[in-house]
Amino acid sequence: MLKVDDRLEMSRYIDLEVYHSVEKSHPFYQEMMDEILRVIKAERDKTGSVKILEIGAGTGLSTSELSTVENISIDAVEVDQNCCAVLLETCGETVQCIWDDAVTFENSTAYDLAISVFSHDHISFQQAPELKNNLHRNIKTGGLYIMGGELLSLYETESERKAALYAYHGFIVDKALKDGNFKVAKLEIDALKSGLEQVGDFKRHEAMFEEEMLSSELFELVDKKKIGPLESDDVGGVFVYVFKSL
């Protein structure tokens, strides 16, 4: 059931109509989704069915792909009311759309898996411990958190963080332009701006993200795969992480 709220997040700085129409053309997006779906199917095959919590479901691009997997059910949580309106139109019958904040949402029944796709970095650095604790509350012991998203190259200072943002987004913009995906390139420029200003975009580097997730010993790292770019180690990239809830 859609919860009544008045919060906005991604729609404050991203054109949702353009995003929904072209985001699947983002470099490495489909390869990332293929890896996430592989992990989900492997878990489903162990037990016959899985219950999934998707956090930051956005407009439902990843949700629609997840819903094609047989013998799963999905609770898709999204805080942005404008995203939720599109999410409701996109979701299939196996999806329950929930208008709520992933940092505080809690279900009475624990999930086998929690998933985020290009959404973990919408959580501020200050809220990272709250999100981790809440994921742990919502996931069964032995269940998995699968994070598909973008990570930067190593940075320590604020100027290095900004340089890492320019390096990553510059690479993605260049690749999108060369692929003829001009609207994707424009979205990436908007994402760069939001990252520089820290308005809804808080990209980590690998070590920072892993430290956030592995402190307090609530999770252990099961698998980590860089999806791309594989030819460059100095611009960050798109990754799929799998953590087990302890």
N, C-alpha and C positions, 0 to 999 in steps of 0.2 A: 504494500500500500504506500502511495506517495505521501510523504510527511510534509505538512505545511511549514514553509520557512521563507525567508526573504534574502537568503545569502547568494552572492555572486562570487565567482572565482575566475575561471578561465575566460568567460565571456567579457570580462572587464578589459582584456587586452588582446584578444584573438577574435577574428571574424569567424564565427561558428559555421556559417554557411559555406565559406570557402574551405575551412578546416575539414568539415565533414565530407566535402566532395573530393578533396585531393590528398588527405593525410596518408592514405594507404600507399601513395606514391613516394612517400618519404624514403630516402635511401636506407636500405637494410630493414625496413619495417616488416615486409612479408617474411624475410628470412628469420627475423626475431619471432614473429607469430608462429611460424612453422616449428621452431624449437620449443616454444611454450606449449603448443598443441601436442608435440611429441611427449613431453614430460607429463602432461595431463592424462593422455591416453595410457601411458605406462602405469600411472597410479590407478586409473580406473580399472585396468585389466587385473590388478592385484585383488580388488575387492568386488568388482562387478558394477559399482556405481560410486560417484563422488559428489559431495555437496561443496560448492565453491562460493567463496566471498570474493567479489571483484571490487577493489577500492579505486576510487577516482575513475569511474567508468566513462566519464565524458559524454560524448554523443553516441556511444555504443558501437564504435567501429570494431574494437576488439571483442566486445560482448557478442556481436553478431557472429563472429567467427567461432568464439567459444561455444555458442549455443548449437553449433552444427555437430558437436561431439555427442555421440549416443550415451545414454545412461548417466547424464550429469544434470544437476540443477544449479542454478546460479542466482545469488542475491547480488545485484549490481548497485553499489552505493555511490552516489554522486552528490556533492554539496552545492553545485551551481544550478540554480533553478532553470536557467535558459538551456543548459546542457540536458537537464532532466526532461525537458519538453521534447527534445529530439530523441533522447534515449528511449522514451516511452514508445515513440513511433518506430524505432529501429528494432527493439527487442522482440524475441520470439516467445513462444508459450512456456519455454523452460526457464524464463528469466523473470525474477521479481525485481522491479525497480524501486529503490529506496532513496528518498531524498534526505540525506543525513551527512554528517561529517565523519569521515573514516577515522579520525583521531579519537572520537568518542563513541561511535556506534558499537553496540554490543548486542549480540543475539543470545537467546536463552539456550540454543542448541549450537554446539561447536561445529566448526567446518573442517572438512578433510583438507582443503586447500584454500589459500588466499592468494590472489593474483593482483598485480598492478602492471599496467602497460602505459609507459610514458606518463606516469602520474606520481611516482614516488617523489620526484624532485619538485612537485608542487607543495610539498610539506616543508615548512621553514626549518632552518637548522635548530631553532629553539624547540620546535615541536617534535623533533625526531625521537626523543626518548618516549614521549607520550604515544606516538604512533607504534613504536616497537612494542611497548607494553600492551597496547590495545590489540595488536595483531596476535600477541601471545595469548591473550584472554580468549580470543575468538577462534583460535586454531586448536584442534585436538593435539594432545601429546603424540608426537610422531608424525603429525601432519606437516605440510609444506607451505612455505611462502615463496612464490615465484615472482621475481621482479624482472620485468623487461623494461629497459630504459637506457638513458644516455648518461655517461660519466665523462668527466673531463680528465685531461692529463694532470699530473701532480702539481699542486700549487700550495704556497704557504702564506704569502702576503696578499693583500687586497689587489695590488697591481698585478700580481701573478695570476690571481683568480680571473681578472678581467682579460688578461692576455690569453688564458686558457679558453675562455668563452669565445673570444674572437677566433682562435685557432680552430675550435670544434665547429662552430656555426659557419665559419668561413669555408671550411672543407665541405660541409653539407650543402651550403648555398652553391658553391662551385660545381659540385657533382649534380645537383638538381638542375642547374642551368645547362650543363653539358648533356643531360638526359632530356632536355626540353620541357622540364617541369617548372615553369616560371612561377606559378602560383605557390608551389612548395617553397621555392626560393624566397618569395615574399614572406611567407609564414615564418621561415627560419630567421629572417631579418627581424620580424616582430618578436620572435622568441629570444633573439640575442638582446634586443632592447630591454625586454622584461627581465632577463637574467642580469644584465648590467645594473638595472635599477632595483633588482630583487623585489619585483612586483609579481608574485605568484610563481616565480621560477628560482629554484635554489639548487643548482646543480652541484653535486659532490665530485670529488675525484675518487678513484677506486679505494685507496687506503682509508679515506674518510668514511665512505659508505660502509665498508666492511667493519670498521671500528664501531660505528653507530649500531650496527646490527648485532655484533658479536659481544659487545660489552654486556655485563649483567648475566651472561651465560644463559639467556633465555632461548637462544637459537644456536645451531651449529651450521657451518657452511658445508653443503653437500656437493654442490657443483657450481661452476662458473664458466661461462663461455662467451668469448668476444665474437660478436656477429660481424662487425666491420667498423671501420676499414681494417683489413688484415695486413695491408701493405705498409701501414704507418703506425708507429707507436707513440707519436708525439702530439696527436690531436684528440686523444680520448676516443670515444666511440659508442656504439650500441652494444649492450651486453644483456645476457640472461643469467640471473643468479637464482639458485635454489637453496633455501635454508630449511632446516628441519626444526620444528618446535620441540623443545626439551621439557 
